C-alpha cells in the first residue's frame, strides 16, 4: 500500500533477494489493479481513487496518468478497480 509500482528483473533463478529493480513508478494512490502487456513493454494500473495510468518500461519516467474521476461520476458509479488488455493497442 505504498503507492509504488516496482518493476524487477527476476532472471536470477527466481530469488527475490537477487532481483534487480528496473524501474519504479509513483501511482499517487493505492494500486487496485496492475497489468503488463507481454507483447509490449507497457505496464498499466488503476488506483482506488479512480486513476488509470500507463508506463513504458523502457523509459525511466515515461508515465501517463489519466484522472478518470474528472470524467466519470465516481461517487455515483464507483471506482475503476480492474482493467484488462484486449489486444496490443488497448
Long-range contacts (C-beta under 8 A, 24 or more apart in sequence): 1-30, 3-27, 3-28, 3-29, 3-30, 3-31, 3-47, 5-31, 5-34, 5-43, 5-45, 5-55, 7-43, 7-57, 22-57, 23-55, 23-57, 23-60, 25-53, 25-55, 25-63, 26-63, 27-51, 27-53, 28-65, 32-79, 32-80, 32-81, 32-82, 33-81, 33-82, 33-83, 35-83, 35-84, 35-85, 37-85, 37-88, 39-88, 40-88, 44-83, 44-85, 46-79, 46-80, 46-81, 46-82, 46-83, 48-79, 48-81, 49-79, 50-74, 50-79, 50-80, 52-80, 52-83
